[in-house]
Amino acid sequence: MRGFSVVIFLFLFLSVYLNAQVDASVNISSNKDSSKVENKYYTDLTNKLLLKFTNNIKYTGLQITNKNTKKTVKLAPAGGLDLGFGFNYKWLGLGFTYGLPTGVQSDSTKGKTKKFDLQLNIYSKRVVVDALYQKYRGFHMANPGDFANWDSTTVFPQLPDMENYSIGASAYYIFNHKRFSYRAAYVRNEVQNKSAGSLLVGPFFNADAATTNDGFVSSDLPLEVQDTFDISSFSSISYGLAVGYTYSLVIKKKIFMNFSLVPGIGVKDLKTSMQGVERASKQGVAARVTYRFAMGYEHRWFLLGLTVYSTQGNVEIDNFQFKPGAGILKLFVAKRFDFKWKK
């Protein structure tokens, strides 16, 4: 346990010191999980060292809709590309990614974004746990043409003081764990030999918040547009139960595709304010949907893979609808090695 604490401490220290976006994953295998009994549906390769080189695109965003005017403001940070490296061995997996500079042209067009990402994934044969923390500062309006005659190829309306926070966690039980492997699709330390799927059921929790000094519409846009969205902050806490399904299709034992859709419903606590003065608060029903997709190729000497993760919330208060979202697209090449500690 002490060694595990040291690993987590070093991971957090490096993530702050390097000012990079960092992923962490922990894959837990019990003694029963590590059984060497042959399974014709999937093969356990957690005893091999898996090295990955990744190319990631992360995103977060916020959509605010005025239900009276049917107009939607789409807010997004400046995009960027992350290069990374990771490994998996036995129960442990860690990954580190470094965000490449966006470039002078991107900074002038969409503004600068400071961001910090932390992800934790625990995948056993029976249970899947995902958790994330995101903090972004510096956004732009991605759809100014919906409100004014705007040439967005030159520059987007910018909100350099806007901050967005997101904390999320979910846990799912894999009912068909004897035939379906989640790790085969999203960790790759197991191999799915035959097509199979499973029902997923479990709780979820999300806390989302966004704030600006003068509102979510830039002063570059007409005053009537700013008055339509006269809020400067919102916060939402939601939790509930999610029920979904995941399925892996295996093609000639070398190629696979996985599709996962997990909708959830629960309760929420939502607040909005304008320049520090609370405008409205509400408790009610919350909805959230999580999508996953994976595609991979198994070669004798290497692995190729693509994974997509996306989560989208939907909360309403007064005459506004908020849709916070986050996700990641990851491309990677990897290789497994026979590896044993020398005693």
C-alpha positions in Angstrom: 0.0 0.0 0.0 2.9 2.3 0.8 4.4 1.7 -2.7 1.0 2.5 -4.3 0.8 5.8 -2.4 4.3 6.7 -3.6 3.3 6.1 -7.2 0.2 8.3 -6.9 2.2 11.1 -5.2 4.8 11.0 -8.0 2.1 11.1 -10.6 0.4 14.1 -9.2 3.7 15.9 -8.7 4.8 15.4 -12.3 1.4 16.5 -13.6 1.7 19.8 -11.9 5.4 20.3 -12.4 5.2 19.7 -16.2 2.0 21.7 -16.6 0.8 19.0 -18.9 -2.4 17.1 -19.3 -2.1 13.8 -17.5 -4.1 10.6 -17.6 -3.8 7.9 -15.0 -5.4 4.5 -15.0 -5.3 1.7 -12.5 -6.4 -1.8 -13.5 -7.2 -4.1 -10.6 -7.1 -7.9 -11.0 -8.1 -10.1 -8.0 -6.6 -13.5 -7.6 -9.8 -14.9 -9.1 -9.6 -12.5 -12.0 -6.0 -13.7 -12.7 -7.1 -17.4 -12.9 -5.3 -19.3 -15.7 -8.5 -21.3 -16.5 -8.9 -21.0 -20.3 -11.7 -18.8 -21.5 -12.6 -19.2 -25.2 -14.2 -15.8 -25.3 -11.2 -13.7 -24.2 -7.6 -14.2 -23.2 -6.0 -12.6 -20.1 -2.6 -11.0 -20.9 -2.1 -8.9 -17.8 1.1 -10.8 -17.1 2.7 -9.1 -20.1 4.1 -5.5 -20.1 2.1 -3.3 -22.4 3.7 -0.1 -23.7 1.6 2.5 -25.5 2.4 5.6 -27.5 -0.6 7.8 -27.8 -2.0 10.8 -29.7 -4.9 12.4 -27.9 -7.4 15.1 -28.6 -9.3 16.2 -25.4 -12.2 18.5 -25.3 -14.7 20.1 -23.0 -17.5 22.5 -23.7 -20.7 24.2 -22.6 -23.9 24.9 -24.5 -26.4 27.4 -23.1 -29.8 27.6 -24.7 -32.4 30.4 -24.0 -35.6 28.4 -24.3 -37.6 31.6 -25.1 -35.6 32.6 -28.1 -34.5 29.1 -29.1 -30.9 30.4 -29.4 -27.9 28.5 -28.3 -24.4 29.8 -27.3 -21.6 27.2 -27.8 -18.5 27.8 -25.7 -15.3 26.0 -26.3 -11.6 26.2 -25.3 -8.8 26.5 -27.8 -8.1 23.0 -29.1 -4.8 21.2 -28.9 -3.0 18.0 -29.6 -1.5 15.8 -26.8 1.3 13.3 -27.3 1.7 10.6 -24.6 3.2 7.4 -23.3 1.8 4.8 -21.0 2.2 1.3 -19.7 0.1 -1.5 -18.2 1.4 -4.4 -16.1 -0.6 -6.7 -13.9 -3.0 -4.4 -11.9 -1.2 -1.1 -12.6 -1.4 1.2 -15.5 -0.2 4.8 -15.8 -0.2 7.3 -18.7 1.3 10.7 -19.2 0.5 13.2 -22.0 2.0 16.5 -22.9 -0.1 19.2 -24.6 1.6 20.6 -27.7 1.5 24.4 -28.2 -1.5 25.6 -30.1 0.5 28.2 -32.2 0.3 31.9 -32.6 -2.5 31.9 -35.2 -4.7 29.7 -33.0 -4.1 32.0 -30.0 -5.1 35.1 -31.9 -8.2 33.4 -33.5 -9.6 31.5 -30.5 -7.6 32.9 -27.5 -5.4 31.1 -25.1 -6.6 28.3 -22.8 -5.0 27.0 -19.7 -6.1 23.5 -18.8 -5.5 20.7 -16.4 -6.9 17.2 -16.8 -6.7 14.3 -14.5 -8.3 10.9 -15.2 -8.5 7.7 -13.2 -9.8 4.4 -14.6 -10.2 1.2 -12.7 -11.1 -1.8 -14.9 -11.5 -5.2 -13.3 -13.3 -8.1 -15.0 -16.6 -7.3 -13.2 -16.5 -3.6 -12.4 -15.6 -0.5 -14.5 -14.9 2.8 -12.6 -14.2 6.1 -14.4 -13.3 9.4 -12.8 -12.1 12.7 -14.1 -11.3 16.2 -13.1 -11.0 19.1 -15.5 -10.2 22.8 -15.0 -10.1 25.1 -18.1 -9.6 28.8 -18.3 -10.0 30.8 -21.5 -12.9 30.1 -23.9 -14.4 31.4 -27.1 -17.8 31.4 -28.7 -17.8 28.8 -31.4 -21.0 30.0 -33.2 -21.0 33.8 -33.4 -22.6 33.6 -36.9 -25.8 32.5 -35.3 -26.2 35.9 -33.6 -24.5 38.4 -36.0 -22.9 38.9 -39.3 -19.5 37.5 -38.2 -16.4 36.4 -40.1 -15.3 33.7 -37.7 -12.3 32.8 -40.0 -10.6 36.0 -38.6 -11.3 35.8 -34.9 -13.9 34.3 -32.6 -15.5 36.3 -29.7 -13.3 35.5 -26.7 -13.9 35.1 -23.0 -10.4 34.9 -21.5 -11.7 35.1 -17.9 -14.2 32.2 -18.2 -13.4 29.2 -16.1 -15.0 25.8 -16.4 -14.7 23.0 -13.8 -15.9 19.4 -14.2 -15.7 16.5 -11.7 -17.3 13.2 -12.7 -17.3 9.6 -11.5 -19.2 6.5 -12.5 -19.1 2.8 -11.7 -20.7 0.0 -13.7 -21.1 -3.7 -13.0 -20.5 -6.0 -16.0 -23.1 -8.7 -15.9 -21.7 -10.9 -18.6 -18.1 -10.7 -17.4 -17.4 -14.4 -18.2 -17.8 -13.8 -21.9 -17.2 -10.0 -22.3 -14.0 -8.2 -21.5 -14.1 -4.4 -21.1 -10.3 -4.4 -20.7 -9.9 -6.0 -24.1 -11.5 -3.0 -25.7 -10.1 -0.1 -23.6 -6.9 -1.3 -22.0 -5.8 -4.0 -24.4 -4.2 -6.2 -21.7 -6.8 -8.8 -22.7 -7.9 -10.0 -26.1 -11.5 -10.6 -27.1 -11.6 -13.8 -29.1 -15.4 -14.0 -29.8 -18.0 -11.4 -30.2 -19.9 -10.7 -26.9 -21.7 -7.9 -25.0 -23.0 -7.1 -21.6 -25.6 -5.1 -19.7 -24.0 -2.3 -17.6 -25.6 -0.9 -14.4 -24.2 1.5 -11.8 -24.3 4.9 -10.2 -22.9 8.2 -11.5 -22.0 11.5 -10.0 -21.2 14.8 -11.8 -20.3 18.3 -10.6 -20.1 21.0 -13.3 -19.5 24.8 -12.9 -18.6 27.7 -15.1 -18.1 31.3 -14.3 -17.2 34.6 -16.0 -16.9 38.2 -14.8 -19.5 39.8 -17.2 -21.5 37.0 -18.7 -21.2 34.1 -21.2 -21.6 36.4 -24.2 -18.6 38.5 -25.3 -19.0 42.3 -25.3 -18.0 42.1 -29.0 -21.6 41.0 -29.8 -24.7 43.2 -29.9 -26.1 44.3 -26.5 -29.5 42.5 -27.1 -27.6 39.2 -27.5 -25.8 39.8 -24.2 -29.1 40.6 -22.5 -30.6 37.4 -23.8 -28.0 35.4 -21.8 -27.8 37.6 -18.7 -26.0 35.1 -16.5 -22.4 35.0 -15.5 -22.1 31.7 -13.6 -23.8 28.3 -13.1 -23.1 25.3 -11.0 -24.7 21.8 -11.1 -24.5 18.7 -9.0 -26.2 15.6 -10.2 -26.2 11.9 -9.3 -28.3 8.9 -10.1 -28.3 5.5 -11.7 -27.2 4.6 -15.2 -28.2 1.5 -17.3 -26.7 0.7 -20.6 -25.2 -1.9 -22.9 -21.8 -2.6 -24.4 -20.9 -4.9 -27.3 -17.6 -6.0 -28.9 -17.7 -7.3 -32.5 -14.7 -9.4 -33.4 -13.8 -9.8 -37.1 -11.5 -12.7 -38.0 -9.8 -12.5 -34.6 -7.6 -9.6 -35.7 -10.0 -6.6 -35.8 -12.6 -5.6 -33.3 -15.1 -2.8 -32.6 -16.8 -1.9 -29.4 -19.8 0.2 -28.9 -21.1 1.4 -25.5 -24.1 3.5 -24.7 -25.0 4.2 -21.0 -27.8 6.7 -20.3 -28.5 7.8 -16.7 -31.2 9.6 -14.8 -31.1 11.1 -11.3 -31.5 14.2 -9.3 -29.8 17.6 -9.6 -29.1 20.8 -7.7 -28.6 23.7 -10.1 -27.8 27.4 -9.4 -27.2 30.4 -11.6 -26.1 34.0 -10.8 -25.2 37.3 -12.4 -22.1 39.1 -11.2 -22.3 37.4 -7.8 -26.0 37.8 -7.2 -27.9 34.5 -7.2 -30.5 34.5 -9.9 -32.2 31.2 -9.6 -31.8 27.8 -7.9 -33.6 24.5 -8.6 -33.7 20.9 -7.7 -35.2 18.3 -10.1 -34.5 15.5 -12.6 -31.1 15.3 -14.3 -30.1 13.3 -17.4 -26.7 12.3 -18.6 -25.4 10.0 -21.4 -22.0 8.4 -21.8 -20.8 7.1 -25.1 -17.8 5.0 -25.8 -16.3 3.5 -29.0 -13.2 1.5 -29.6 -11.6 -0.1 -32.6 -8.4 -2.1 -32.7 -6.1 -4.3 -34.7 -4.1 -7.2 -33.3 -0.9 -8.0 -35.1 1.8 -10.5 -34.0 4.3 -7.7 -33.3 2.2 -4.7 -32.5 -1.3 -3.3 -31.7 -3.2 -0.4 -33.2 -6.1 1.2 -31.5 -8.6 4.1 -31.4 -10.9 4.9 -28.5 -13.5 7.6 -28.1 -15.1 8.7 -24.8 -17.8 11.3 -24.5 -20.2 12.4 -21.7 -23.0 14.9 -22.1 -25.2 16.4 -19.4 -28.5 18.1 -19.6 -29.9 20.4 -16.9 -32.6 23.2 -17.1 -33.4 26.1 -14.8 -35.6 29.1 -15.3 -35.6 29.8 -19.1 -32.1 28.3 -19.6 -30.9 24.9 -20.6 -27.2 23.9 -19.9 -25.4 21.1 -21.6 -21.9 20.6 -20.2 -19.8 18.0 -22.0 -16.3 16.4 -22.0 -14.5 13.7 -23.9 -11.3 12.4 -25.4 -10.3 10.8 -28.7 -7.2 8.6 -28.5 -5.1 7.0 -31.2 -2.3 4.7 -30.2 0.2 2.1 -31.2 1.4 -0.5 -28.6 3.4 -3.6 -28.0 3.3 -6.4 -25.4 6.5 -7.8 -23.8 7.1 -10.8 -21.7 8.3 -9.3 -18.4 9.2 -10.7 -15.0 10.7 -9.1 -11.9 14.0 -10.7 -10.9 13.9 -12.1 -7.4 
